């Protein structure tokens, strides 16, 4: 089975979970015999031996990471507060033209496209080749816009891509229902293939925790609540900070660690000051490697307050590094993870109650984590890859389901 795989990023040159999901799914597919031609919009070394990678643009890693972080607002905010408008549309057009050329010379049975940034290229490849197209939805424009309609141009691309696709793959039932609601797509055109985690790829903790200040504060009775993700409206961080005000009032020895970059960076700093909790909030910016892993390890509780999260792999990563979790019900990961606290994204009071309840009870956190680890250890991409191989085989044979 030969797959033309269209994606926007792969580790280690990724800005978020999309690249991780693509990498781990492709690795599982390759183990089942899939021959994958993966097309990227930037040039970089990946040291991947289980698929062929085509870098189709001279732009470098920094440009694509900036566009990934600017995914929601189309602007990148630097540490000094200056902004750079990111021409995502120009990047998309360049990618489309490159895929068009490759589609004429590569052999493939199926086109598999990840999210709206690759949909135009996928539609062009389908028209040129006559091969079936699978549209894989990791996030919708309404998700990125925090439940609102978002950018009409992106909305139109999503609509056209979903209409032209022979099959749509949603990363959760939550996302499937959103696709139906937003675009009136028939339910039988959409299959749910949950994301997962590759346990073998989890790098172990090493040495002293990078957040020594927090480690010392914890030794003096403080608790740490961590969030890792883009600082955007989709991630619900304004609600988390408002809940944090109540938590700090009830438990003054609580520190909130926010790890990530995004267009809300200065808005969140301002809100933190307005709420009077500046001394209880630490914002680190975008982190990788040990600093990223240690942000989970130092946490007494990880919180994902997303307004609309199609899947949300970060809670699984938090569990792998020893942090019990609180997630919003408006997420796909809530469908596969039972041993976690859950709250509606808008219920700030209940979010605060659950954070305080978890921080006050060592036994609750221990039980949550122990049971979550049991769930986590049973997870793999194997079942997801089996479902995808079935879809490939069905559609490459010209049979619609």
C-alpha positions as CSV (number, residue, x, y, z in Angstrom):
1,X,0.0,0.0,0.0
2,X,1.6,3.3,-1.2
3,X,0.4,6.4,0.6
4,X,1.0,10.0,-0.4
5,X,1.0,11.6,3.0
6,X,0.5,15.4,3.3
7,X,1.5,17.0,6.6
8,X,2.7,20.3,7.9
9,X,5.3,19.2,10.5
10,X,7.2,16.4,12.1
11,X,9.3,16.1,15.2
12,X,11.8,17.4,16.2
13,X,10.7,20.4,14.1
14,X,7.1,20.7,15.3
15,X,5.2,23.4,17.1
16,X,2.6,21.1,18.8
17,X,0.8,17.8,18.8
18,X,0.0,17.6,15.1
19,X,3.5,16.7,14.2
20,X,3.8,14.1,17.0
21,X,0.5,12.4,15.9
22,X,1.6,12.3,12.3
23,X,5.0,10.8,13.2
24,X,3.6,8.1,15.5
25,X,0.8,7.1,13.2
26,X,3.1,6.8,10.2
27,X,5.6,4.8,12.3
28,X,2.7,2.3,13.2
29,X,1.5,2.2,9.6
30,X,5.0,1.5,8.3
31,X,5.3,-1.5,10.7
32,X,2.1,-2.8,9.0
33,X,3.7,-2.6,5.5
34,X,2.6,0.9,4.4
35,X,5.0,2.6,1.9
36,X,4.7,6.3,2.8
37,X,5.8,9.3,0.8
38,X,5.6,12.2,3.4
39,X,5.5,15.7,2.0
40,X,6.7,18.6,4.2
41,X,6.6,22.4,3.5
42,X,10.1,23.0,4.8
43,X,13.7,21.7,4.6
44,X,15.3,20.0,7.5
45,X,16.9,16.7,8.7
46,X,14.6,14.3,10.4
47,X,16.6,11.0,10.6
48,X,13.5,8.9,9.9
49,X,14.0,5.6,8.3
50,X,10.5,4.2,8.1
51,X,9.2,6.5,5.3
52,X,10.4,8.7,2.5
53,X,10.4,12.4,3.4
54,X,10.2,15.1,0.7
55,X,11.0,18.6,1.7
56,X,9.4,20.8,-0.9
57,X,10.2,24.3,0.2
58,X,13.4,26.2,0.8
59,X,11.9,27.8,4.0
60,X,13.7,26.7,7.1
61,X,12.6,25.1,10.4
62,X,12.2,28.5,12.2
63,X,9.7,29.7,9.7
64,X,7.5,26.6,9.9
65,X,7.6,26.6,13.7
66,X,6.6,30.2,13.7
67,X,3.7,29.4,11.4
68,X,2.6,26.5,13.6
69,X,2.6,28.7,16.7
70,X,0.8,31.4,14.7
71,X,-1.8,28.8,13.5
72,X,-4.7,30.6,15.2
73,X,-4.0,34.3,14.7
74,X,-1.5,34.4,11.7
75,X,0.9,36.4,13.7
76,X,4.0,35.4,15.7
77,X,4.7,37.4,19.0
78,X,8.4,37.6,20.0
79,X,9.6,37.8,23.6
80,X,10.1,41.5,23.3
81,X,6.5,42.0,22.3
82,X,7.1,42.7,18.6
83,X,4.9,40.9,16.1
84,X,5.5,39.3,12.7
85,X,2.6,38.6,10.4
86,X,3.0,35.1,9.0
87,X,2.0,34.5,5.4
88,X,0.4,31.1,6.0
89,X,-1.5,31.5,2.7
90,X,1.6,32.0,0.7
91,X,3.2,29.0,2.4
92,X,0.1,27.0,1.6
93,X,0.2,28.0,-2.1
94,X,3.8,27.1,-2.4
95,X,3.1,23.7,-0.8
96,X,0.2,23.1,-3.2
97,X,2.3,23.8,-6.3
98,X,5.1,21.5,-5.0
99,X,2.7,18.6,-4.2
100,X,1.2,19.1,-7.7
101,X,4.6,18.4,-9.3
102,X,5.3,15.4,-7.0
103,X,1.9,13.9,-7.7
104,X,2.8,13.6,-11.4
105,X,6.0,11.6,-10.7
106,X,5.4,9.6,-7.5
107,X,3.5,6.3,-7.3
108,X,0.7,6.1,-4.7
109,X,-2.6,4.4,-4.1
110,X,-4.2,6.8,-1.6
111,X,-3.8,10.5,-0.7
112,X,-3.9,11.1,3.1
113,X,-4.0,14.8,4.1
114,X,-3.7,16.2,7.6
115,X,-5.8,19.4,8.4
116,X,-6.7,22.4,6.3
117,X,-3.2,23.5,5.5
118,X,-2.8,20.5,3.2
119,X,-6.3,20.1,1.9
120,X,-5.8,22.3,-1.2
121,X,-2.7,20.3,-2.2
122,X,-4.7,17.1,-1.6
123,X,-7.5,18.2,-3.8
124,X,-5.1,19.1,-6.6
125,X,-3.4,15.7,-6.2
126,X,-6.7,13.9,-6.4
127,X,-7.8,15.7,-9.5
128,X,-4.4,15.0,-11.2
129,X,-4.1,11.4,-10.2
130,X,-7.7,10.2,-9.8
131,X,-6.7,8.5,-6.5
132,X,-8.9,8.5,-3.5
133,X,-8.4,11.2,-0.8
134,X,-8.7,10.8,2.9
135,X,-9.0,14.0,4.9
136,X,-7.7,13.6,8.5
137,X,-9.1,16.2,10.8
138,X,-7.0,17.0,13.9
139,X,-8.5,20.4,14.4
140,X,-11.3,22.5,12.9
141,X,-11.4,26.3,12.4
142,X,-14.2,26.5,15.0
143,X,-11.9,24.7,17.5
144,X,-9.1,27.2,16.8
145,X,-11.5,30.1,17.1
146,X,-12.7,29.0,20.5
147,X,-16.1,27.8,19.4
148,X,-16.7,30.7,17.0
149,X,-16.8,30.6,13.2
150,X,-13.2,31.8,12.7
151,X,-11.6,32.8,9.4
152,X,-14.0,32.4,6.5
153,X,-11.2,31.6,4.1
154,X,-10.0,28.7,6.2
155,X,-13.7,27.7,6.7
156,X,-14.1,27.5,2.9
157,X,-10.9,25.4,2.5
158,X,-12.1,23.0,5.2
159,X,-15.5,22.7,3.5
160,X,-14.2,22.0,0.1
161,X,-11.6,19.5,1.4
162,X,-14.2,17.6,3.4
163,X,-16.7,17.6,0.5
164,X,-14.1,16.3,-2.0
165,X,-12.6,13.7,0.3
166,X,-13.7,10.1,-0.3
167,X,-13.4,9.5,3.5
168,X,-13.0,11.7,6.5
169,X,-11.1,10.6,9.6
170,X,-11.8,12.4,12.8
171,X,-9.5,12.1,15.8
172,X,-12.5,11.7,18.2
173,X,-16.2,11.4,18.4
174,X,-16.2,15.0,19.7
175,X,-14.6,16.1,16.4
176,X,-16.9,13.9,14.3
177,X,-19.9,15.6,15.7
178,X,-18.3,19.1,15.2
179,X,-17.7,18.2,11.5
180,X,-21.3,17.2,11.1
181,X,-22.5,20.4,12.9
182,X,-20.2,22.8,11.1
183,X,-20.3,21.4,7.6
184,X,-23.5,19.2,7.3
185,X,-21.3,16.2,6.3
186,X,-23.1,12.8,6.5
187,X,-22.1,10.8,9.5
188,X,-21.4,7.7,7.5
189,X,-18.7,9.6,5.6
190,X,-16.7,10.1,8.8
191,X,-14.7,7.4,10.7
192,X,-13.3,8.0,14.2
193,X,-9.7,7.0,14.7
194,X,-8.5,8.1,18.1
195,X,-5.0,9.4,18.6
196,X,-2.8,7.5,21.0
197,X,0.8,7.5,22.4
198,X,3.9,5.5,21.6
199,X,5.2,4.5,25.0
200,X,8.5,3.4,23.5
201,X,9.2,7.0,22.3
202,X,8.8,8.6,25.8
203,X,12.2,9.9,26.9
204,X,12.9,9.2,30.5
205,X,13.5,11.9,33.1
206,X,17.1,12.6,33.9
207,X,19.1,14.6,36.5
208,X,17.7,17.3,38.8
209,X,14.5,18.9,37.7
210,X,15.1,21.9,35.5
211,X,12.7,24.0,37.6
212,X,14.9,24.0,40.8
213,X,13.1,27.1,42.1
214,X,9.8,25.2,42.0
215,X,11.3,22.1,43.5
216,X,12.5,24.3,46.5
217,X,9.1,25.9,46.8
218,X,7.5,22.5,46.9
219,X,9.9,21.5,49.7
220,X,8.4,24.5,51.6
221,X,4.9,23.3,51.2
222,X,3.9,24.8,47.8
223,X,1.9,22.9,45.2
224,X,2.5,23.3,41.4
225,X,-0.2,23.2,38.7
226,X,1.1,22.9,35.2
227,X,-0.3,23.6,31.8
228,X,1.6,22.9,28.5
229,X,0.3,24.2,25.2
230,X,-0.1,27.1,22.8
231,X,-1.2,30.3,24.4
232,X,-4.4,30.8,22.2
233,X,-8.1,31.2,22.7
234,X,-8.7,27.6,21.9
235,X,-6.7,26.5,25.0
236,X,-9.0,28.2,27.5
237,X,-6.1,29.8,29.6
238,X,-8.1,32.8,30.6
239,X,-10.5,30.5,32.3
240,X,-7.7,28.7,34.0
241,X,-6.2,32.0,35.3
242,X,-9.6,33.1,36.7
243,X,-9.9,29.7,38.4
244,X,-6.3,30.2,39.6
245,X,-7.4,33.4,41.4
246,X,-9.9,31.3,43.5
247,X,-7.4,28.6,44.1
248,X,-4.7,31.0,45.3
249,X,-7.3,32.7,47.6
250,X,-8.0,29.3,49.2
251,X,-4.5,27.8,48.9
252,X,-2.0,30.7,48.8
253,X,0.9,28.3,48.4
254,X,0.0,27.3,44.9
255,X,2.1,28.2,41.8
256,X,0.7,27.9,38.2
257,X,3.4,27.0,35.6
258,X,2.3,27.9,32.0
259,X,4.6,26.4,29.3
260,X,4.1,27.6,25.7
261,X,4.0,30.5,23.2
262,X,1.2,32.1,21.3
263,X,-0.7,35.2,20.4
264,X,-2.3,35.5,23.9
265,X,1.1,35.8,25.7
266,X,0.7,39.5,26.6
267,X,-3.0,39.3,27.2
268,X,-2.4,36.5,29.7
269,X,0.3,38.5,31.5
270,X,-2.1,41.5,31.7
271,X,-4.9,39.3,33.0
272,X,-2.6,37.8,35.6
273,X,-1.8,41.3,36.9
274,X,-5.4,42.3,36.9
275,X,-6.4,39.3,38.9
276,X,-3.6,40.0,41.4
277,X,-1.9,36.6,41.1
278,X,1.3,37.6,39.4
279,X,3.5,36.1,42.1
280,X,1.7,32.8,41.7
281,X,2.1,32.4,37.9
282,X,5.2,31.6,35.9
283,X,5.2,31.7,32.1
284,X,8.2,30.0,30.5
285,X,7.6,30.4,26.8
286,X,8.0,27.6,24.3
287,X,10.1,24.7,25.7
288,X,11.6,21.5,24.4
289,X,13.5,18.5,25.7
290,X,14.4,18.3,29.4
291,X,12.6,21.6,30.3
292,X,9.5,20.4,28.6
293,X,9.6,17.0,30.3
294,X,10.4,18.5,33.7
295,X,7.4,20.8,33.6
296,X,5.2,17.7,33.9
297,X,7.4,16.1,36.5
298,X,7.4,19.0,38.8
299,X,3.6,19.3,38.7
300,X,1.3,18.1,41.5
301,X,-1.5,18.4,38.9
302,X,-1.6,19.0,35.1
303,X,-4.6,21.0,33.9
304,X,-5.9,21.1,30.2
305,X,-8.6,23.8,30.2
306,X,-9.3,23.8,26.5
307,X,-12.5,25.3,25.1
308,X,-12.5,22.8,22.2
309,X,-9.8,20.1,22.0
310,X,-10.3,17.6,19.1
311,X,-8.1,15.1,20.9
312,X,-5.4,16.5,23.2
313,X,-2.4,14.3,23.6
314,X,-0.7,16.4,26.3
315,X,-2.6,14.8,29.2
316,X,-1.2,11.4,28.2
317,X,2.3,13.0,28.1
318,X,1.7,14.4,31.6
319,X,0.7,11.0,32.9
320,X,3.8,9.5,31.5
321,X,5.9,11.9,33.6
322,X,4.0,11.4,36.8
323,X,1.3,14.1,36.8
324,X,-2.4,13.3,37.5
325,X,-4.7,15.3,35.3
326,X,-7.7,17.5,35.1
327,X,-9.1,18.0,31.6
328,X,-12.2,19.6,30.0
329,X,-15.1,17.5,28.9
330,X,-14.9,19.3,25.6
331,X,-12.0,17.1,24.4
332,X,-11.4,13.9,22.5
333,X,-8.9,12.5,25.0
334,X,-11.8,12.5,27.5
335,X,-13.3,9.6,25.4
336,X,-10.3,7.3,26.0
337,X,-9.0,8.4,29.4
338,X,-11.2,7.5,32.4
339,X,-8.9,8.1,35.3
340,X,-8.8,11.9,35.2
341,X,-10.8,14.7,36.7
342,X,-13.1,16.3,34.2
343,X,-14.8,19.7,34.1
344,X,-16.7,21.9,31.6
345,X,-14.3,24.5,30.2
346,X,-16.7,27.4,31.1
347,X,-17.3,26.3,34.7
348,X,-14.5,28.3,36.4
349,X,-15.9,27.7,39.9
350,X,-15.9,24.0,39.5
351,X,-12.5,24.0,37.9
352,X,-11.2,25.8,41.0
353,X,-13.0,23.4,43.2
354,X,-11.4,20.4,41.5
355,X,-8.0,21.9,41.5
356,X,-8.2,22.6,45.2
357,X,-9.6,19.2,45.9
358,X,-6.8,17.5,44.1
359,X,-4.1,19.6,45.7
360,X,-5.4,19.1,49.2
361,X,-5.6,15.3,48.8
362,X,-2.4,13.4,48.3
363,X,-4.3,10.1,48.2
364,X,-6.6,11.3,45.5
365,X,-3.7,12.4,43.3
366,X,-1.9,9.1,43.9
367,X,-5.0,7.0,43.0
368,X,-5.7,9.1,39.9
369,X,-2.1,8.7,38.7
370,X,-1.8,5.0,39.5
371,X,-5.0,4.2,37.6
372,X,-4.2,6.5,34.7
373,X,-0.8,4.9,34.3
374,X,-2.5,1.5,34.0
375,X,-4.7,2.9,31.2
376,X,-1.7,4.6,29.6
377,X,0.4,1.5,29.6
378,X,-2.3,-0.3,27.5
379,X,-2.4,2.4,24.8
380,X,-0.7,2.2,21.4
381,X,-1.1,3.3,17.9
382,X,-1.6,-0.3,16.7
383,X,-5.4,-0.3,16.6
384,X,-5.5,3.2,15.0
385,X,-3.0,2.0,12.3
386,X,-5.2,-1.1,11.7
387,X,-8.2,1.1,11.1
388,X,-6.3,3.3,8.7
389,X,-4.9,0.3,6.7
390,X,-8.5,-0.9,6.4
391,X,-9.6,2.5,5.0
392,X,-6.7,2.5,2.6
393,X,-7.5,-0.9,1.3
394,X,-11.2,-0.2,0.9
395,X,-10.7,3.0,-1.0
396,X,-7.8,2.0,-3.1
397,X,-9.9,-0.8,-4.3
398,X,-12.6,1.7,-5.3
399,X,-15.1,0.5,-2.7
400,X,-17.0,3.2,-0.8
401,X,-18.2,2.5,2.8
